[in-house]
């Protein structure tokens, strides 16, 4: 069975970021760039994974 995957835009809201992503997970991102957050579920492992991809 293929996994499920969806994307959300990551954007600033005042002095913080969208509340769906905990701030400590953003440590490696450059603050001046824009990103999508990619949530993917692997049914075989029964786990969700979070990736960040840069937006143009």
Helices and strands as residue ranges (DSSP letters): E 4-10, E 12-13, E 16-17, G 23-26, E 35-42, E 47-54
